[in-house]
Amino acid sequence: MKTEALYDKDPFAKNFVSRVISCEEVKEGDSKLFKVTLASTLFFPEQGGQSSDIGTLDNTEVVDVQIEDGIIYHYCTSGFLVGEMVQGDIDWEHRFNNMQQHTGEHIFTGIAHNIYGAENVGFHLSDNTVTLDLDIELDEEQVRELEYKANLVIAKDVTVRAYYPQESVLETLDYRSKKEIDGDVRIVEIEGTDMCACCAPHVRTTGQVGLLKVVSFGKYKGGTRIAILCGLRALADYNRRMDILQTTYQSLNCKEEEIPEKVQGLLDDKKQLEYSISEIKAKGLMEQIEKFPEDIIDVTIFTEDVDAKNMRDGVNALVEKHSGLCAIFSGDDEEGYNFVIGSSTRDCAAITTGLRELLGAKGGGSKQMAQGSVMATRNEIERVL
Ligand SMILES: [Zn+2]
């Protein structure tokens, strides 16, 4: 026997009393739950992309609600006797929040359908996200226009009505539908804006949606995926973003509107500092190079944070004074080393091949100069050289 769906008739009802039809213990991973069916219920099951209502049956938690062939299954943390009467209370905050999001989605998609002929090819409403997929590509200007028009419909506070028209009437209606539906078709009509086949509970007037904000959008499977937030969720998101902004301008010690300029200034300063540091390092490296007595044939220097250009300059300076292998390794034992080697008498390409074969180094070059990187410790490198 199909469960009577009370949410269908009164989306604003918060509690109900019904008779237990069946109760079966089920395993859900490590925990056990009870799968309960009732004669009637206010709990909206997961369907059409929307997650289920939550709440309680007597003092038992309802953690999930599913529907199969018209029978609604409540997954509860404890069980009931068949035939007993139970009181159900849905988590109203959760439900109302979902109704705001879902009605907002109808308004947005309805307008996209009216203006661009877009069809909704996907919808996802969970506790964290609301996304809708349209089958056409939209650019930023178009998305902002739809967002603005959706908020005009919200401000107009027009009626949202859900009903089952007779088949003869249904045939005359021009409504959006994701697929052919068996049995009675429930129409959700937003006065003057949209008509859509949908089984979910909705708010009574568009004003109850409060606000619709597009938070992101992008190309998706040849169309557009749009993430929206409505009503209280939009408010919570606004507050979250304000907190981020506030923390940022307080730590930057500036006004909110000065943040972009301030951040750009910091990035420029960082670049300048990095340049200065690299100049100092290069100078230090050159001083180190000058200190090596000319009679030393092979010179290998291990250093840190010297860039490739300064390493090449360093090796060129070494090669002028020393006839053997001149090498600079920059890095540390944990992260590995970048290296440049040069020589007027020895084959640097061959030495790099040796480093590659023995230590898995990457890189290459000519007989006179080679460069690369190696994931090895200083000891291992010195042994190979
Ligand atoms: Zn819907």
Boltz pocket constraint, residues with backbone or C-beta under 6 A from the ligand:
constraints:
  - pocket:
      binder: B
      contacts: [[A, 102], [A, 106], [A, 196], [A, 197], [A, 198], [A, 199], [A, 200]]
      max_distance: 6.0
